[in-house]
């Protein structure tokens, strides 16, 4: 009897753990990226202005990252890895932008420091409202939603709860981006 209860408890815990790690957020693979929105740009040619990064990328291969927190080590690692991937695929038109979904008044300054410290040139950082772009359906439970897309069609979607992105996940996303950049 105790073994059966223990086995049932382990099974319930495993199911709970698996479902906690899975978050559905944003447009899924095969769907079109919903379209224009105008976040406040932190770096790049439109720094300090509201500008549509989706529009800037056009049909080019892209990695769009929607992040709820800037202080998560996984977020910084992902940005740095995508920065390096774009630099390695310079002639491909591969681009990336990160949209921080927050109304924290201090975030703009923190992101400017991140740009300087990490020497971010290729990945555009921006800030939008906590809700995110209206038609994108970014889940409030997703700390990171990553859309890898080309010709405005999602090739891959990766969504993570806070602290759940692993180094393997970051390598997978960078690999998908590099593959798009080499076409």
GIHUHU-V363888 format. One record per pair of residues at least 24 apart in sequence whose C-alpha atoms are under 7 Angstrom apart, sorted by the first residue. I is the first residue (numbers start at 1). GAP is how many residues later the second one is. D is the distance in whole Angstrom. If there is no record, write none. Layout:
I|GAP|D + I|GAP|D
This chain:
21|139|7 + 21|140|7 + 22|138|7 + 23|118|7 + 23|119|6 + 23|136|6 + 23|137|6 + 23|138|7 + 24|115|7 + 24|135|6 + 25|112|6 + 25|113|5 + 25|114|5 + 25|117|7 + 25|120|6 + 25|134|6 + 26|110|5 + 26|111|5 + 26|112|5 + 26|119|7 + 27|109|6 + 28|126|6 + 28|129|6 + 29|125|5 + 29|126|5 + 29|127|5 + 29|128|6 + 30|123|6 + 30|124|5 + 30|125|6 + 31|122|6 + 31|123|6 + 32|120|6 + 32|121|4 + 32|122|6 + 33|119|5 + 33|120|6 + 33|121|6 + 34|101|6 + 34|102|6 + 37|96|6 + 39|87|6 + 39|88|5 + 39|89|5 + 40|86|5 + 40|87|5 + 40|88|7 + 41|84|6 + 41|85|4 + 41|86|7 + 42|66|7 + 42|70|7 + 42|83|5 + 42|84|5 + 43|81|6 + 43|82|6 + 44|80|6 + 53|44|7 + 57|38|7 + 59|91|6 + 59|92|4 + 59|93|6 + 60|33|6 + 60|34|6 + 60|90|6 + 60|91|6 + 61|32|7 + 61|33|5 + 61|34|6 + 61|88|6 + 61|89|4 + 61|90|7 + 61|119|6 + 61|120|6 + 62|32|6 + 62|33|5 + 62|34|5 + 62|86|6 + 62|87|5 + 62|88|6 + 63|32|6 + 63|33|5 + 63|34|7 + 63|83|7 + 63|84|6 + 63|85|5 + 63|86|6 + 63|114|7 + 64|32|6 + 64|33|5 + 64|34|6 + 64|82|6 + 64|83|5 + 64|84|6 + 65|32|6 + 65|33|5 + 65|34|6 + 65|79|7 + 65|80|6 + 65|81|4 + 65|82|6 + 66|32|6 + 66|33|5 + 66|34|6 + 66|35|7 + 66|78|6 + 66|79|5 + 66|80|6 + 67|32|6 + 67|33|5 + 67|34|6 + 67|76|6 + 67|77|5 + 67|78|7 + 68|32|6 + 68|33|5 + 68|34|6 + 68|75|5 + 68|76|7 + 69|31|7 + 69|74|7 + 72|91|7 + 74|89|7 + 74|91|6 + 78|92|6 + 81|93|7 + 82|92|6 + 83|37|7 + 83|39|6 + 83|40|6 + 85|89|6 + 85|93|6 + 86|36|7 + 89|89|7 + 89|92|6 + 89|93|7 + 92|89|5 + 92|90|6 + 93|88|7 + 94|87|5 + 95|27|7 + 95|28|7 + 96|27|5 + 96|28|6 + 97|26|5 + 97|27|4 + 97|28|6 + 98|26|6 + 98|27|5 + 98|28|6 + 99|26|6 + 99|27|5 + 99|28|5 + 99|29|6 + 100|26|6 + 100|27|5 + 100|28|6 + 101|26|6 + 101|27|5 + 101|28|5 + 101|29|4 + 101|30|7 + 101|31|6 + 102|25|7 + 102|26|6 + 102|27|5 + 102|28|4 + 103|26|6 + 103|27|6 + 148|29|7
